[in-house]
Amino acid sequence: MLQSMTGFGQAIRLMNGYQIQVDIKTVNHRYREIKIKMPREWLALEEKLKSIIQKRIQRGRVEVFMTIEQQESHIEEQVEIDWQLADRYLQAADQLKTRYKLNDSLSLKDLMLIPDLVSLRKDLPDQDEVMNQFITDCLEEALHQLLEMRSKEGSHLRNDLIKRVQVMEKLHTQIQSMALRAVEQMREKLFQRIQEVLSDKQLDESRLTMEVALLAERANIDEELTRLLSHFEQCYTLFNQVEPVGRKLDFLIQEMNREVNTIGSKSNFTEITNKVVDLKAELEKIREQVQNIQ
């Protein structure tokens, strides 16, 4: 079945006091483009996550946003002391005391005022296999939601496209019936005009009939109508395919548009010209919808 290129999925999971959230969205794109935004500490996992996405999505721009946060009730902040910085300050203090013969000594209060000597650090989860798998599972869950949404949207697109092709089939039938009359009328008018122009001259009836037939044949649109009907059948076949068909449908629309343009250029019959305009309008609507199909 058809799949839309537009969708969204989200997964939130808790593990050992950490909340992992993955948001994934896709939009139209001619090719496949994947961008993942995640904490720097976990960038080593990026290629694996991309590989998972590539197996499930063939076309579209994919954006993944991943956050890993410690819940307030589980936050454990570690106090860190920069011992090297403390040593340098104490050495500098000893040098000052010696140089200027000072008796004062640094107190704990003085040391605590030194910038960046003492800092708080929030613990991040260890990057072990269990945590990696947990993040991967979270992505899979968000991806599953995304694909479900793309499938539902694809189903709506399929129904709309079927209706539009059916409208084109009706227009095709109408043009086909008009074409028979149009060719006959053209033949009669040409024959009549030539006779009027050459009324006072000798006419080779067989030659005249042949020339009129050739002119009428140039205006014949049977081949274009036959190919257009074949394209409609191909559309229905593609609408039921499991694999991505967006590019095939796009090409098929170009072919149909070519046939419709040829019909319009060949026919001087006003009623057919009006129907050609209607066909083009439906084709444009189909083309817009197909741009969103994987």
N, C-alpha and C positions, 0 to 999 in steps of 0.2 A: 504493500500500500504506500501511497505517497507520504512523504514526510516534509513538514515545513522546516525552513531554516531558522525560524524564530522560536525561542523557548527560554524557560527559566527553571532552575532547580535549586533547592536549598537543603542542606543537611546540618543538624546540630547534634553533637554527641559529647558526652561527659566521660572522662577517664581520670581516675586518681586525682580528682579535684581540678582538672583542667577541662575547659570547654573549647572544643574544636568546631568551627563553623566554616562551611564551604558553600559559597554562592557561585553558581555557574549560569551564564546566559549566552545565547547565540543570536546572531543577526545575519542578514543576507551578506553574502560575499561570493565573488566569482570562484574563488578557490577556498582552501582551508587555511585558516590562520588561528593559531592558539597562543593566547597570552595568559600567564599565570602570575598573580601577585600573592606572595606568601612571605612569612617571616624569613629574614636573612639566614637564620640558623638552620632552616630546613631546605635551602636551595638545592642541596644534594639530591633531594627527592623529586625535583622538578621534572627531569627527563622521564622518570618512571610514570608520573602522573600524565604527562603529555602522551606517552605511549598508550595508556589506557584510553584516553580520549580519542586518539587517532583510530583505534579499532572500532569505535562506535559511531564516529561522525566523519563523513566524507567531504562535506562542503559547509561553508559558513565561517563567520568570524566567531571564535570562542573566547570568552573572557572568564577566568576563574579568580575568585577572591577568597583567600583562606586566612583565617585568624586563629591563633592559639592563645587563650587567656586563662590565667589562674583565677578561680572563683574566690570572692572575697573571704568566704569562710575557711578557705584552705590556703590563703596566702601565707607563705613563710619567707620573711625577709632575712637575709643573711647580712650580718655586720662584717664589713671588710675593712681591714687596716692596711694602709700602705706603709709597710715596715721600712722599705728603702727610703721613702720620703722622710719618715720619722728619724732614721739614722742620719740623714743629711742635715736635718735641722739641728739635731743634738751636736753633731760635729761642728756645725757653724757656731752654735752657742758656746762650745768649749773654746773654739778659736778666739771668739770675742772676749771671753773671760780672761784668757791668757794674755792676749794683746793689750787689753786695757785694765788688767788686774782688777777684775770685778769679782765680787763675792756672791752675787745673786745666782740663783739656780732656777731652771725652768720647772714650773709646776704642772700638774696634770691639766689644770684649767688652761694654761698657756698652750699646751700641746693640742688640746681639743679645738682651739681656735685656728689651728693651721688648716687652710683650705685644702679640701680633697684628701685629708689624712684619714678620715673615717667616712665610709659611705655605706649605703644600704643597697643590697642587690636582691631582686626577686628571682627565685629559683625557676628555671625552665625545665620541662620534662626531659629526661634522658633520651637521646636519639638511638633507641634500641630497636630491634626488629619488631617487638610488640607494638611500640608507638608508631613505627612506620606503617605497619599493617593497619593500625587503627585509623590513621590519616587516609590511607588508601581506601579503606572501607567507607569512610565518610564521603570521599569523592564519588565512589561508586553509587552511593545512595542518592547524592545530588544529581548525578548523571542520569540515573534511572528516572527521577522526576522530570528532568529536562526532556528526555526522549519520549516520555509519555505525553508531555505537553506538545511536543513537535508532531507526534503521531495524531493527536486529536485535531490539531490545527491542519495537518495534512489531509485528514478525512474531510474537514469542512471545505478545503480547497478543491479536493477531488469532486465533491458533490457540485460545487459551483462550476467547475470546469466542464463536467458532464452536461450540465444544463446549457452552458454556452455553446458547446459543440452541437448539441441537439438543435439549438436555435439556428446555427449555421447550416445544419442539414436541411432544415425547413426552407431556408433561403436558397440553398442549392437546388432543392426540388422545384421551387418557384422559378428560378432562373432557367432551369432545364426545360420547363414547359414553355417559357417565354422564348427561349432560343430557337425552338422549332418554328414558331411563328415569325420570329425576327429574320431568320435566314430566308424564308419564303417571301416575306414582304420586301426584303432587300433585293432579291432576285427579280421580283415583279417591277419594282421601281426603277432598277437599273435598265431592265429591258425596255421599259416604257420611255425613259429619258433618251436612251440611245436611238430608239425609233423616231422620237420627236426631232432630234438633231439631224438625223440622216433620212428624214422622211422623203426628201426629193431625190435621193440617190439609191442606187441599186444596193440591196442588202443581201449579204451572204448569211442566210438564216442559221445555218449550222455553225458558221464561225462566230456569229453573234451569240448564239446560245452557249458556245464553249467559253467565250470570254466572260460572259456574265456568270457562268458557273465557277470560273476560276476566282473571280472577285468575291463571289459569295463564299467560296471555300476559305479564303483568307480571313473571313469574318467568323468562320466556324469555331465554336468554343467547346466542342464535344471532348477533345483531348484534355483540356484544362479541367473540365467538370469531372471527367473520369479520374484524373489524378487527385483532384481535391477530395473526391469520395474515398479514395484509397488512404489519403492522409487522415481523414476522420477515423477510419478503422484503426490506423496505427495509434492514434491518440487514445482510443479506448483500451488498446492493448497495453500501452505504457502506463495508463492510469492504474492498472492492476498489477504492475511489476513490484517486486519486493526490493530490488536494488535501486540505488539512486538513478533517477531518470530526468532530472532537471535540465541537463545539457542537451539531452536527446529531444526533449520537448521544445527547447529553445530553437534548435535547428529545424524541427518540424514546422514550427510557426513561421520561420523564415521561408520555408518552401511553400507553405499555404499562402503566405502573403504574395509571393512571386506569381502563383497561379491566379490569385484574385486580381492582381494588377494587370496581368495579361488579358483576363476576361474583360476588364474595364476598358483597356485600350483597343481591343478588337471590336467591341460592340458599340454601335451608334444608336442602339435602341434605348430610349429614355427610361423605360421601366426597368430594364436590366441594369443600367447605370445606377439607378436608385438603390437597387438591391445590392450592388457591389459596394456602395457606400455603407450599407448596413453590415455587410460582411466584414469590411475593414474595421468598423466600430467594435464588433464582437472580437475580432482578432486582437485588437489593441488591449481589450479588457483581459483576454486570455494571456497575452504576453506579460502584462503587469503581474498577474497571479503567478505565472510560471517563474518569475524572477525570485519568488520566495520558496521554491521547491528544491529540495536537496537533489 
